[in-house]
Amino acid sequence: MNRLKITLLSFVLGISVSYANDPTDEGMWLPSLIGKNEAQMKKQGFKLTAKDIYDINNASLKDAIVRMGGGFCTGEIVSDKGLLFTNHHCGYDAIATLSTPADNILDNGFWAKSNAEERPVQGLFIDILVRMEDVTDKILPELKGLSEKERASKVNQLGSELSKKATEGTGYNASVREFAKGNAYYLFVFEKFSDIRLVGTPPQSIGKFGGDTDNWEWPRHTGDFSVFRIYANKDNKGAEFSQENVPYKPKKFLPVSLKGIKPGDFTMVFGFPGRTNRYETALGIKLAIEKVNPGIVKNRDIRLKAWKEEMDKDVATKLALSSEYASIANYWKYFIGQTQQLQRLKVYDQKIAQEAKFKAWAKGKPEYETIFDEWEKAYAAYEPYATHSTYLNQGIIGAHIVNLALPLAMAEDQFKDAAKAKAMAERIKGTGDEFFKAFNLPSDQKIVAQTLSAFYNDIPKEQHPPIIQEILTKFSAGTPEESFKKFAQEMYLTSVVTNKERFNQFLANPSADVIANDWAVKYFNDFRKNYITKYAKYSSDFQEIDKKLSRIYIKGLSEMDPSMVQYPDANSTLRVSYGNVQDYDPRDGVHYKYKTNITGVIEKYKPNDYEFDLPKNFLELYKNKDFGQYADTDGEVPVGFITNNDITGGNSGSPVLNAKGELIGLAFDGNWEAMSGDIVFDKKYKRCINVDIRYVLWCIEKLGGSDLVKELKVVK
């Protein structure tokens, strides 16, 4: 076996011997290779086998895990009728979309009393993994001697060929995914289900209890769950929505345990974690802390404040904006926390020390000895322009009208031809109809004025598009900020994309002259052209060099010390992480218990508060101690618990399983003290926050009055 193959095996399989004297719960492991970890898992309490987790010939736990909507969340099948649990925040968009002021299920909750009452969710689909296959040997040899661009093109070509061959005659879909910046490749085959229906949701006062204040924090008291059902055709295959479809009969579903948990209990999280970057360099961390993260936070803060002011005014606006607000707010706070914890934990210094060891080892090795010199040059060339794209993507095009303005701008030449203009107008009409259903002019106008001010003040003047000086000249009003407000007001008063009637009039008689003189179209198009023609190259050049050097660096690390490269970074592929229920001490003199309970919910309760209100029947149930079979040994309904499992975004909704593979909770968050976890796993602080399955079932049966629990396989 050649040295490269040994390197790849050590990377993908992991080096389990490193656990012999220093057990750790770091790692998001490929389920097909989890046998390498089985001995360590059993030491920590695991009662099953690797085959119980992943088996392509027999039903296994992987058959009960689903990827939601292409990878934004995870869900799990919990009955033989395709019942699906996931987080409330994973179902939030579907729940908000199905809500109206007259039937506000987002605020009031909803529980279908029969299959006929379950509500189809347009556009939502799930994927279930059929199998995964190592195709590294089929791809890497074909990439020798290629440039990065040629390499990417070749990988796409080979991936398409392998995917087509793997799915011929099956109805499945497949893709090839890259690991470690291109050191390894795997083929993933899925079955897709497009008929997904909402079965139930608690009121958001339960599902989002604690709001932004408690987000990423422990102790936590959020009932973060929602319930869907997968439907299939008469042959039990994935199909588009049809009244003829029936509940899906899964190969495997998860039993639900009411036995409870205690510190030290084995836990396993099975899901689709999004992205980690555990091999990021000190240079990358410095850029994130000093420039990129602050830019993301500043521009998201502008949008959140503008939306919140309008959402508080009426229910219709709240429903229209609530899903996007929740999504933007989640990672607004995430980037605040990540920056703070990278600094507090001195992650930059950790990376510097690690890189010093690598540089010493790399001396005299031509493949590796110059990569950090090359990296420093790449960062020096890119850094002056790094925040430009951040302020553009997170700020300027954060306004909603960009969804109509940019398509018009990019089709400007087609509108010069009458026949093409008419065809284009027909294609755009549907986009406009959908857009104006959720468009809120007052907040959008504020966002344009304030993100323009942020760009003007924070991005070097020599990088500004010409439109900024034109605005300052034509809308002069004292200060630049006042000029930008005046401009935004004029834009929203006159543009064809800010008013449904004007937009439809334009589509009835499309004209290139109208587009050329429309302030919204001119504004966004000038920013777009400025970036594409002058600054996009700096980003693309940097990404190309960074990816190449990262690939070489990871390969070098695994040769220098295989234990440093035990598992691949998360990349939205199915992973297993394992650990234990644990307390933790976030700060000197502060100790957090491993669980929270229903009394803690009551203690946080604030009547009519946006984040801490509770339904009236919740208070009544608590007063009467109507806890049913869901009370713990202390007489309380457990609400949340923490483990040291390794998770990240995309794991939301993942099942938390006990040693026997029974469902004990749903993972939904990380903790503030370890917000740097996507870059470095901190053994002392890293925790996974989960909603206890007993609270989920109490909310379904007692709070919601639903008999869905009867459909589950409950283990007592």
C-alpha positions as CSV (number, residue, x, y, z in Angstrom):
1,M,0.0,0.0,0.0
2,N,1.5,3.4,-1.0
3,R,2.2,6.2,1.5
4,L,-0.6,8.4,0.1
5,K,-3.2,5.6,0.6
6,I,-2.0,5.1,4.2
7,T,-2.3,8.8,4.8
8,L,-5.9,8.8,3.5
9,L,-6.8,5.8,5.5
10,S,-5.5,7.3,8.7
11,F,-7.4,10.4,7.9
12,V,-10.8,8.9,7.0
13,L,-10.7,5.9,9.4
14,G,-9.3,7.7,12.4
15,I,-6.7,6.6,14.8
16,S,-8.6,5.0,17.6
17,V,-5.5,4.0,19.5
18,S,-5.1,7.6,20.6
19,Y,-8.0,7.0,22.9
20,A,-6.3,4.4,25.0
21,N,-5.0,6.8,27.6
22,D,-6.9,10.0,26.8
23,P,-10.6,9.4,26.0
24,T,-12.1,12.3,24.2
25,D,-15.6,12.9,22.7
26,E,-14.3,15.0,19.8
27,G,-15.2,13.8,16.3
28,M,-18.0,13.5,13.8
29,W,-17.4,10.1,12.4
30,L,-18.6,8.5,9.1
31,P,-21.1,5.8,10.1
32,S,-19.8,3.3,7.5
33,L,-16.4,3.4,9.3
34,I,-17.6,3.6,12.9
35,G,-16.4,0.0,13.5
36,K,-13.0,1.6,14.1
37,N,-14.4,3.3,17.2
38,E,-16.5,0.5,18.5
39,A,-14.2,-0.6,21.3
40,Q,-13.9,2.9,22.7
41,M,-17.7,3.4,22.4
42,K,-18.2,0.3,24.4
43,K,-15.8,1.5,27.1
44,Q,-18.1,4.6,27.4
45,G,-21.2,2.4,27.7
46,F,-22.4,1.6,24.1
47,K,-24.5,-1.6,24.1
48,L,-24.9,-2.2,20.3
49,T,-22.5,-2.9,17.5
50,A,-21.2,-1.0,14.5
51,K,-23.6,-3.0,12.3
52,D,-26.5,-1.7,14.3
53,I,-25.5,1.8,13.3
54,Y,-24.7,1.3,9.6
55,D,-25.6,-1.7,7.5
56,I,-26.5,-1.7,3.8
57,N,-27.8,-5.2,3.8
58,N,-30.1,-5.0,6.9
59,A,-32.1,-2.3,8.6
60,S,-29.9,-0.2,10.9
61,L,-30.1,3.1,12.7
62,K,-29.0,5.1,9.6
63,D,-32.3,4.1,8.0
64,A,-34.2,6.2,10.6
65,I,-32.2,9.4,10.1
66,V,-33.3,11.9,7.5
67,R,-31.7,15.0,5.9
68,M,-34.1,17.9,5.9
69,G,-34.4,20.1,2.8
70,G,-31.0,19.3,1.4
71,G,-29.1,19.7,4.7
72,F,-30.3,22.6,6.8
73,C,-31.4,20.2,9.6
74,T,-31.8,16.6,10.6
75,G,-34.9,14.6,11.6
76,E,-35.6,11.1,12.8
77,I,-38.4,8.6,12.0
78,V,-40.2,7.5,15.2
79,S,-43.0,5.2,14.0
80,D,-43.8,2.6,11.5
81,K,-46.1,5.2,9.8
82,G,-43.4,7.6,8.8
83,L,-43.8,10.0,11.8
84,L,-40.9,12.4,11.9
85,F,-39.4,14.4,14.8
86,T,-37.2,17.4,14.3
87,N,-36.6,20.8,16.0
88,H,-39.2,23.5,16.1
89,H,-36.7,25.9,14.6
90,C,-36.2,23.4,11.7
91,G,-39.9,23.4,11.0
92,Y,-40.2,27.1,11.7
93,D,-40.4,28.2,8.1
94,A,-43.0,25.6,7.2
95,I,-45.0,26.5,10.3
96,A,-44.9,30.2,9.6
97,T,-45.8,29.7,5.9
98,L,-48.8,27.7,6.9
99,S,-49.9,30.4,9.3
100,T,-52.3,33.2,8.7
101,P,-53.6,36.0,11.0
102,A,-56.9,34.0,11.1
103,D,-55.2,30.6,11.7
104,N,-52.0,31.5,13.4
105,I,-50.5,28.1,14.2
106,L,-47.1,29.6,14.8
107,D,-48.4,31.3,17.9
108,N,-51.2,29.0,18.8
109,G,-49.7,25.6,18.0
110,F,-51.4,22.9,15.9
111,W,-52.1,19.2,16.2
112,A,-53.7,17.2,13.4
113,K,-56.3,14.8,14.8
114,S,-56.1,12.5,11.7
115,N,-54.0,12.0,8.6
116,A,-56.6,14.1,6.7
117,E,-55.8,17.1,8.8
118,E,-52.1,16.9,8.3
119,R,-50.9,19.9,6.3
120,P,-48.7,19.5,3.1
121,V,-45.6,21.6,3.2
122,Q,-44.8,22.9,-0.3
123,G,-41.2,22.7,-1.2
124,L,-40.1,20.6,1.8
125,F,-38.3,17.3,1.1
126,I,-36.2,14.8,3.0
127,D,-33.5,12.4,2.0
128,I,-32.7,9.0,3.5
129,L,-29.2,7.6,3.0
130,V,-29.2,4.3,1.1
131,R,-25.5,3.8,1.1
132,M,-22.1,5.5,1.0
133,E,-18.9,4.3,-0.8
134,D,-15.3,5.3,-0.7
135,V,-14.4,6.4,-4.3
136,T,-11.1,8.1,-3.5
137,D,-9.2,5.6,-5.7
138,K,-11.5,6.4,-8.6
139,I,-10.9,10.1,-8.4
140,L,-7.5,11.0,-7.0
141,P,-5.4,9.3,-9.7
142,E,-7.3,11.3,-12.3
143,L,-6.3,14.6,-10.7
144,K,-2.5,14.4,-10.9
145,G,-0.9,17.4,-12.5
146,L,-4.1,19.4,-12.8
147,S,-4.5,23.1,-11.7
148,E,-7.1,23.9,-9.0
149,K,-9.7,24.9,-11.6
150,E,-9.0,21.9,-13.8
151,R,-9.1,19.8,-10.7
152,A,-12.6,21.1,-9.7
153,S,-13.9,20.5,-13.2
154,K,-12.5,17.0,-13.3
155,V,-14.0,16.1,-9.9
156,N,-17.4,17.4,-11.0
157,Q,-17.2,15.3,-14.2
158,L,-16.1,12.1,-12.4
159,G,-18.6,12.7,-9.6
160,S,-21.5,13.0,-12.2
161,E,-20.3,9.8,-13.9
162,L,-20.1,7.8,-10.6
163,S,-23.4,9.1,-9.4
164,K,-25.2,8.2,-12.7
165,K,-23.7,4.7,-12.6
166,A,-24.7,4.2,-9.0
167,T,-28.3,5.2,-9.5
168,E,-29.2,3.8,-12.9
169,G,-32.6,2.1,-12.8
170,T,-33.1,2.8,-9.1
171,G,-35.0,6.2,-8.8
172,Y,-32.3,7.2,-6.2
173,N,-30.2,10.3,-6.4
174,A,-26.5,10.5,-5.6
175,S,-23.5,12.9,-5.2
176,V,-19.8,12.7,-4.6
177,R,-18.6,14.7,-1.6
178,E,-15.1,15.9,-1.0
179,F,-13.3,15.5,2.3
180,A,-10.3,17.4,3.7
181,K,-10.1,19.9,0.9
182,G,-9.8,17.0,-1.6
183,N,-7.7,14.3,0.1
184,A,-10.6,11.9,0.0
185,Y,-13.9,11.4,-1.8
186,Y,-17.1,9.5,-1.0
187,L,-20.2,8.7,-3.0
188,F,-23.6,9.1,-1.2
189,V,-26.8,7.5,-2.5
190,F,-30.1,8.8,-1.2
191,E,-33.8,8.2,-1.6
192,K,-35.8,11.4,-1.8
193,F,-39.3,12.0,-0.4
194,S,-41.1,15.2,-1.5
195,D,-44.5,14.7,0.2
196,I,-43.9,15.9,3.7
197,R,-46.8,17.1,5.9
198,L,-47.0,19.0,9.2
199,V,-48.5,16.8,11.9
200,G,-48.0,19.1,14.9
201,T,-46.2,21.9,16.5
202,P,-46.3,23.5,20.0
203,P,-46.9,27.2,20.2
204,Q,-43.7,29.1,19.5
205,S,-43.8,30.3,23.1
206,I,-42.8,26.7,23.9
207,G,-40.8,25.9,20.7
208,K,-38.8,29.1,20.9
209,F,-39.1,29.8,24.6
210,G,-36.2,32.0,25.6
211,G,-35.9,33.6,22.2
212,D,-32.6,35.3,21.4
213,T,-31.8,35.9,25.0
214,D,-31.4,32.2,25.8
215,N,-30.1,31.2,22.3
216,W,-26.8,29.4,22.6
217,E,-27.0,29.4,26.4
218,W,-27.3,26.9,29.2
219,P,-29.4,26.4,31.3
220,R,-32.1,26.1,28.7
221,H,-35.8,25.5,28.8
222,T,-36.9,25.4,25.2
223,G,-39.3,22.8,23.8
224,D,-37.5,22.9,20.5
225,F,-39.5,20.2,18.5
226,S,-42.0,19.9,15.7
227,V,-43.6,16.8,14.1
228,F,-44.0,15.9,10.5
229,R,-44.9,12.8,8.5
230,I,-43.3,11.3,5.4
231,Y,-45.7,10.2,2.6
232,A,-44.9,7.8,-0.2
233,N,-46.7,6.3,-3.2
234,K,-48.5,2.9,-3.1
235,D,-45.2,1.2,-3.7
236,N,-43.6,2.9,-0.6
237,K,-41.4,5.0,-2.9
238,G,-40.6,8.7,-2.7
239,A,-43.1,10.8,-4.8
240,E,-44.4,14.3,-5.2
241,F,-47.5,15.3,-3.2
242,S,-50.6,13.4,-4.1
243,Q,-53.9,12.7,-2.3
244,E,-53.3,9.1,-3.2
245,N,-50.0,8.9,-1.2
246,V,-49.9,7.0,2.1
247,P,-47.7,7.2,5.2
248,Y,-44.2,5.9,4.5
249,K,-43.3,2.5,6.0
250,P,-39.6,2.9,7.1
251,K,-37.0,0.2,7.2
252,K,-36.2,1.3,10.7
253,F,-37.7,3.7,13.3
254,L,-36.5,4.7,16.7
255,P,-38.0,3.5,19.9
256,V,-38.6,6.2,22.5
257,S,-37.2,5.8,26.0
258,L,-38.9,7.1,29.2
259,K,-36.3,5.5,31.4
260,G,-34.5,8.8,32.1
261,I,-30.8,9.8,32.1
262,K,-28.1,10.5,34.6
263,P,-24.5,11.8,34.5
264,G,-22.1,9.4,32.7
265,D,-24.8,7.8,30.6
266,F,-23.6,7.0,27.0
267,T,-25.1,9.2,24.3
268,M,-24.9,9.2,20.5
269,V,-25.9,12.0,18.1
270,F,-26.7,10.8,14.6
271,G,-27.2,13.5,11.9
272,F,-26.0,15.8,9.2
273,P,-23.7,18.4,10.7
274,G,-23.1,21.3,8.3
275,R,-19.6,22.7,8.3
276,T,-16.6,22.7,10.6
277,N,-13.1,24.0,9.9
278,R,-11.0,22.3,12.5
279,Y,-7.8,22.7,10.5
280,E,-8.2,26.5,10.0
281,T,-4.9,28.4,10.3
282,A,-3.9,31.1,12.7
283,L,-4.1,33.5,9.7
284,G,-7.7,32.6,9.1
285,I,-8.6,33.0,12.7
286,K,-7.1,36.4,12.9
287,L,-9.0,37.6,9.8
288,A,-12.3,36.2,11.2
289,I,-11.8,37.9,14.6
290,E,-10.7,41.3,13.3
291,K,-12.7,41.8,10.2
292,V,-15.1,39.2,8.8
293,N,-17.1,38.3,12.0
294,P,-17.6,41.9,13.1
295,G,-18.8,42.8,9.6
296,I,-21.3,39.9,9.6
297,V,-22.6,40.9,13.1
298,K,-22.9,44.6,12.2
299,N,-24.9,44.1,9.0
300,R,-27.2,41.4,10.4
301,D,-27.9,43.7,13.4
302,I,-29.2,46.4,11.0
303,R,-31.6,43.9,9.4
304,L,-32.8,42.4,12.7
305,K,-33.6,45.8,14.2
306,A,-35.4,47.1,11.1
307,W,-37.5,43.9,10.9
308,K,-38.3,43.7,14.6
309,E,-39.7,47.3,14.7
310,E,-42.2,46.3,12.0
311,M,-42.9,42.8,13.3
312,D,-44.1,44.3,16.6
313,K,-46.7,46.4,14.8
314,D,-49.0,43.7,13.4
315,V,-49.4,39.9,13.2
316,A,-49.3,39.7,9.3
317,T,-45.9,41.4,9.2
318,K,-44.7,39.2,12.0
319,L,-45.7,36.0,10.2
320,A,-44.2,37.3,6.9
321,L,-40.8,38.1,8.4
322,S,-40.5,35.7,11.4
323,S,-38.8,32.8,9.7
324,E,-36.1,34.9,8.1
325,Y,-35.7,36.9,11.3
326,A,-35.2,33.7,13.3
327,S,-32.6,32.4,10.8
328,I,-30.6,35.7,10.7
329,A,-30.8,36.2,14.4
330,N,-29.4,32.7,15.1
331,Y,-26.2,33.2,13.3
332,W,-26.0,36.9,14.3
333,K,-25.5,35.7,17.9
334,Y,-23.4,32.8,16.8
335,F,-20.7,35.1,15.2
336,I,-20.7,37.3,18.3
337,G,-20.1,34.2,20.5
338,Q,-17.6,32.7,18.1
339,T,-15.4,35.8,18.2
340,Q,-15.5,36.1,22.0
341,Q,-14.7,32.4,22.6
342,L,-11.9,32.3,20.0
343,Q,-10.3,35.2,22.0
344,R,-11.1,33.8,25.4
345,L,-9.7,30.3,24.7
346,K,-6.7,31.8,22.9
347,V,-7.3,29.7,19.8
348,Y,-5.0,31.8,17.7
349,D,-2.2,31.0,20.1
350,Q,-3.0,27.3,20.0
351,K,-2.9,27.4,16.2
352,I,0.4,29.3,16.2
353,A,2.0,26.6,18.4
354,Q,0.6,23.8,16.3
355,E,1.9,25.5,13.1
356,A,5.3,26.0,14.6
357,K,5.6,22.2,15.2
358,F,4.5,21.6,11.6
359,K,7.0,24.1,10.2
360,A,9.9,22.5,12.1
361,W,8.8,19.0,10.9
362,A,8.4,20.3,7.3
363,K,11.9,21.6,6.9
364,G,13.7,19.7,4.1
365,K,10.4,18.3,2.8
366,P,9.7,20.1,-0.5
367,E,6.0,19.3,-0.6
368,Y,5.4,21.0,2.8
369,E,8.1,23.4,3.8
370,T,6.9,26.5,1.9
371,I,3.1,26.3,2.4
372,F,3.0,28.8,5.3
373,D,5.1,31.3,3.3
374,E,2.6,30.9,0.4
375,W,-0.3,31.3,2.8
376,E,1.1,34.6,4.2
377,K,1.4,36.0,0.7
378,A,-2.2,34.9,-0.1
379,Y,-3.6,36.5,3.0
380,A,-1.7,39.7,2.4
381,A,-3.1,40.0,-1.1
382,Y,-6.7,39.2,0.0
383,E,-7.0,40.9,3.3
384,P,-7.6,44.5,2.0
385,Y,-10.7,43.2,0.1
386,A,-12.0,40.5,2.5
387,T,-14.7,42.7,4.1
388,H,-16.0,44.0,0.8
389,S,-17.9,40.8,0.0
390,T,-19.0,40.5,3.6
391,Y,-20.6,44.0,3.6
392,L,-22.1,43.3,0.1
393,N,-23.6,39.9,1.0
394,Q,-24.6,40.5,4.6
395,G,-25.6,44.1,4.1
396,I,-26.3,45.6,0.7
397,I,-28.1,42.7,-0.8
398,G,-29.8,41.9,2.5
399,A,-32.6,44.2,1.4
400,H,-35.6,42.2,0.0
401,I,-36.0,44.2,-3.2
402,V,-32.7,42.8,-4.5
403,N,-34.8,39.7,-5.4
404,L,-36.5,41.7,-8.1
405,A,-34.0,44.4,-8.9
406,L,-31.1,42.1,-9.8
407,P,-33.0,39.8,-12.1
408,L,-34.1,42.9,-14.0
409,A,-30.6,44.3,-14.1
410,M,-29.1,41.1,-15.3
411,A,-31.7,40.9,-18.1
412,E,-31.3,44.5,-19.1
413,D,-30.1,43.7,-22.7
414,Q,-33.0,41.2,-23.3
415,F,-35.5,44.0,-22.6
416,K,-34.1,45.9,-25.6
417,D,-35.8,43.3,-27.8
418,A,-39.6,43.3,-27.8
419,A,-40.1,39.6,-28.1
420,K,-37.5,38.7,-25.5
421,A,-38.9,41.4,-23.2
422,K,-42.3,39.9,-23.3
423,A,-41.0,36.4,-22.6
424,M,-38.8,37.7,-19.8
425,A,-41.8,39.6,-18.3
426,E,-43.8,36.4,-18.2
427,R,-41.0,34.5,-16.4
428,I,-40.6,37.3,-13.8
429,K,-44.3,37.7,-13.1
430,G,-44.5,34.7,-10.8
431,T,-41.5,35.9,-8.9
432,G,-43.2,39.2,-8.3
433,D,-46.5,37.7,-7.1
434,E,-44.6,35.7,-4.5
435,F,-42.3,38.5,-3.5
436,F,-45.0,41.1,-2.7
437,K,-46.8,38.6,-0.4
438,A,-44.1,39.1,2.2
439,F,-42.6,42.4,1.2
440,N,-42.4,45.0,4.0
441,L,-41.5,48.4,2.6
442,P,-40.7,50.4,5.8
443,S,-38.1,47.9,7.1
444,D,-36.6,47.4,3.7
445,Q,-36.1,51.1,3.2
446,K,-34.3,51.4,6.6
447,I,-32.1,48.4,5.6
448,V,-31.0,50.1,2.4
449,A,-30.1,53.4,4.0
450,Q,-28.3,51.9,7.0
451,T,-26.3,49.1,5.2
452,L,-25.3,51.7,2.6
453,S,-24.0,53.9,5.5
454,A,-22.1,50.9,6.9
455,F,-20.5,50.2,3.6
456,Y,-19.6,53.8,3.1
457,N,-18.0,54.1,6.5
458,D,-16.2,50.8,6.7
459,I,-15.1,49.8,3.2
460,P,-12.1,51.8,1.7
461,K,-13.3,54.6,-0.5
462,E,-11.3,53.4,-3.4
463,Q,-13.4,50.2,-3.4
464,H,-16.8,52.1,-3.6
465,P,-19.0,51.7,-6.7
466,P,-19.7,55.0,-8.6
467,I,-23.3,54.9,-7.5
468,I,-22.3,56.1,-4.0
469,Q,-20.9,59.4,-5.2
470,E,-23.8,59.8,-7.5
471,I,-26.2,59.4,-4.5
472,L,-24.2,61.9,-2.4
473,T,-24.3,64.4,-5.2
474,K,-28.0,64.1,-6.2
475,F,-29.4,63.6,-2.7
476,S,-27.1,65.9,-0.7
477,A,-28.6,66.4,2.7
478,G,-25.8,67.4,5.1
479,T,-24.2,64.2,6.3
480,P,-23.7,61.1,4.2
481,E,-26.2,59.2,6.4
482,E,-28.9,61.8,5.8
483,S,-28.2,61.6,2.1
484,F,-28.6,57.9,2.1
485,K,-31.9,58.1,4.0
486,K,-33.1,60.6,1.4
487,F,-32.0,58.4,-1.5
488,A,-33.7,55.3,0.0
489,Q,-36.9,57.2,0.4
490,E,-36.8,58.2,-3.2
491,M,-36.0,54.7,-4.3
492,Y,-38.9,53.2,-2.5
493,L,-41.3,55.9,-3.7
494,T,-40.4,55.5,-7.4
495,S,-38.9,52.1,-8.2
496,V,-41.0,49.6,-10.2
497,V,-39.7,46.8,-7.8
498,T,-41.0,48.4,-4.6
499,N,-44.7,48.6,-5.5
500,K,-46.8,45.7,-6.9
501,E,-49.0,48.0,-9.1
502,R,-45.9,49.7,-10.6
503,F,-44.3,46.3,-11.1
504,N,-47.3,44.8,-12.9
505,Q,-47.6,47.9,-15.1
506,F,-43.9,47.5,-16.1
507,L,-44.4,43.8,-16.9
508,A,-47.4,44.7,-19.1
509,N,-45.3,47.1,-21.1
510,P,-41.6,46.2,-20.4
511,S,-39.0,48.7,-21.4
512,A,-35.2,48.8,-21.2
513,D,-35.4,52.6,-20.6
514,V,-37.4,52.0,-17.5
515,I,-34.8,49.6,-16.2
516,A,-31.9,51.9,-17.1
517,N,-33.4,54.7,-15.1
518,D,-34.8,52.8,-12.1
519,W,-33.0,53.7,-8.9
520,A,-33.3,50.3,-7.3
521,V,-32.0,48.5,-10.4
522,K,-29.2,51.0,-10.9
523,Y,-28.2,50.8,-7.3
524,F,-27.9,47.0,-6.9
525,N,-26.5,46.6,-10.4
526,D,-23.7,49.1,-9.8
527,F,-22.7,47.3,-6.6
528,R,-22.8,44.0,-8.5
529,K,-20.7,45.2,-11.5
530,N,-18.2,46.9,-9.2
531,Y,-17.6,43.7,-7.3
532,I,-17.5,41.3,-10.2
533,T,-15.2,43.4,-12.4
534,K,-12.8,44.6,-9.8
535,Y,-12.8,42.6,-6.5
536,A,-14.3,39.1,-7.0
537,K,-11.0,38.0,-8.5
538,Y,-9.2,38.6,-5.1
539,S,-11.7,36.3,-3.4
540,S,-11.6,33.6,-6.1
541,D,-7.8,33.7,-6.2
542,F,-7.5,33.4,-2.5
543,Q,-10.0,30.6,-2.3
544,E,-8.1,28.6,-4.9
545,I,-4.8,29.0,-3.1
546,D,-6.3,28.4,0.3
547,K,-7.9,25.2,-0.7
548,K,-4.8,23.9,-2.3
549,L,-2.6,24.7,0.7
550,S,-5.2,23.4,3.1
551,R,-5.2,20.1,1.3
552,I,-1.5,19.8,1.5
553,Y,-1.4,20.9,5.1
554,I,-4.0,18.3,6.2
555,K,-2.1,15.6,4.3
556,G,1.1,16.8,6.0
557,L,-0.4,16.8,9.4
558,S,-1.5,13.2,9.0
559,E,2.0,12.2,8.0
560,M,3.6,14.1,10.9
561,D,1.2,12.8,13.5
562,P,-1.8,10.7,12.4
563,S,-3.5,11.3,15.7
564,M,-3.9,15.0,14.8
565,V,-6.1,14.1,11.8
566,Q,-8.6,11.6,13.2
567,Y,-11.8,12.4,11.4
568,P,-12.9,14.6,8.5
569,D,-14.4,18.0,8.9
570,A,-18.2,18.1,8.8
571,N,-19.6,18.8,5.3
572,S,-23.3,18.0,5.6
573,T,-22.8,14.3,5.3
574,L,-24.2,11.7,7.7
575,R,-22.1,11.5,10.9
576,V,-22.1,9.9,14.3
577,S,-20.7,11.5,17.4
578,Y,-20.6,9.9,20.8
579,G,-20.1,11.0,24.4
580,N,-21.8,11.1,27.7
581,V,-24.3,13.1,29.8
582,Q,-22.2,15.6,31.8
583,D,-22.4,18.6,34.1
584,Y,-19.9,21.4,33.5
585,D,-18.2,24.4,35.0
586,P,-18.2,27.3,32.6
587,R,-16.5,29.8,34.9
588,D,-14.8,29.9,38.3
589,G,-17.4,29.3,41.0
590,V,-20.2,28.4,38.5
591,H,-21.4,24.9,38.2
592,Y,-24.2,23.8,35.8
593,K,-26.2,20.6,36.3
594,Y,-26.8,18.3,33.4
595,K,-30.5,18.9,33.2
596,T,-33.3,21.4,33.6
597,N,-36.9,20.9,34.5
598,I,-40.4,22.3,34.2
599,T,-40.1,24.4,37.3
600,G,-37.3,26.3,35.6
601,V,-39.7,27.2,32.8
602,I,-42.1,28.7,35.3
603,E,-39.3,30.6,37.0
604,K,-38.4,32.3,33.7
605,Y,-42.0,33.0,32.8
606,K,-42.9,36.6,32.0
607,P,-46.5,37.3,31.1
608,N,-46.9,38.8,27.6
609,D,-43.2,38.8,27.0
610,Y,-42.0,38.1,23.4
611,E,-39.4,35.5,24.6
612,F,-40.7,34.2,28.0
613,D,-44.5,34.0,27.8
614,L,-46.3,30.7,28.3
615,P,-49.7,29.3,27.1
616,K,-52.5,29.5,29.7
617,N,-53.0,25.8,29.8
618,F,-49.3,25.3,30.5
619,L,-49.7,27.2,33.7
620,E,-52.8,25.2,34.7
621,L,-51.1,21.9,34.0
622,Y,-48.1,22.9,36.1
623,K,-50.3,24.1,38.9
624,N,-52.2,20.8,39.0
625,K,-48.9,18.8,38.6
626,D,-50.5,17.0,35.7
627,F,-47.3,15.4,34.4
628,G,-48.6,12.0,33.5
629,Q,-45.9,9.3,32.8
630,Y,-43.3,11.9,32.0
631,A,-42.2,13.0,35.5
632,D,-38.7,12.1,36.5
633,T,-37.8,10.5,39.9
634,D,-37.8,14.0,41.4
635,G,-41.4,14.5,40.4
636,E,-40.6,17.1,37.8
637,V,-40.9,16.9,34.0
638,P,-37.4,17.1,32.6
639,V,-37.0,19.8,29.9
640,G,-33.4,19.8,28.7
641,F,-30.1,18.1,29.2
642,I,-26.5,18.5,28.1
643,T,-23.9,16.0,26.8
644,N,-20.4,16.4,25.5
645,N,-21.3,15.2,22.0
646,D,-19.6,16.9,19.1
647,I,-22.1,18.8,16.9
648,T,-22.5,21.8,14.7
649,G,-25.2,23.5,12.5
650,G,-27.1,20.9,10.5
651,N,-27.2,18.7,13.6
652,S,-30.3,20.6,14.7
653,G,-33.1,18.0,15.1
654,S,-30.7,15.1,15.3
655,P,-31.7,12.2,17.6
656,V,-29.8,11.8,20.9
657,L,-29.7,8.1,21.5
658,N,-28.9,6.1,24.6
659,A,-26.6,3.1,24.7
660,K,-29.3,0.8,23.2
661,G,-30.2,3.2,20.3
662,E,-33.4,4.5,22.0
663,L,-34.4,8.1,21.5
664,I,-33.9,10.2,24.7
665,G,-33.8,13.7,23.2
666,L,-33.4,16.0,20.2
667,A,-30.2,18.0,19.8
668,F,-30.8,21.7,19.1
669,D,-28.0,23.9,20.2
670,G,-24.4,24.4,21.3
671,N,-23.3,26.4,24.4
672,W,-21.9,29.9,24.6
673,E,-18.7,29.0,26.3
674,A,-17.7,26.8,23.3
675,M,-18.9,28.9,20.4
676,S,-15.5,28.4,18.8
677,G,-16.3,24.8,18.4
678,D,-16.5,24.8,14.6
679,I,-12.8,25.7,14.6
680,V,-11.5,23.9,17.7
681,F,-13.2,21.3,20.0
682,D,-12.6,22.3,23.6
683,K,-12.9,19.2,25.8
684,K,-13.6,21.2,28.9
685,Y,-16.4,23.5,27.7
686,K,-18.0,21.9,24.6
687,R,-21.6,20.8,25.2
688,C,-24.5,19.7,23.1
689,I,-27.9,21.1,24.3
690,N,-30.9,18.8,23.9
691,V,-34.6,18.8,24.6
692,D,-35.6,15.8,26.7
693,I,-37.9,13.4,24.9
694,R,-40.1,13.3,28.0
695,Y,-40.8,17.0,27.7
696,V,-41.5,16.6,24.0
697,L,-44.1,13.9,24.7
698,W,-45.6,15.8,27.6
699,C,-46.1,18.8,25.3
700,I,-47.7,16.6,22.7
701,E,-50.1,14.7,25.0
702,K,-50.8,17.0,27.9
703,L,-50.2,20.5,26.5
704,G,-51.4,19.7,22.9
705,G,-54.1,17.2,23.7
706,S,-52.9,14.9,21.0
707,D,-52.8,11.1,21.1
708,L,-49.8,10.8,18.8
709,V,-47.8,9.1,21.6
710,K,-49.9,6.0,21.0
711,E,-48.2,5.7,17.6
712,L,-44.7,5.5,19.1
713,K,-42.9,2.5,20.5
714,V,-42.4,3.7,24.1
715,V,-39.8,1.9,26.3
716,K,-40.2,2.4,30.0
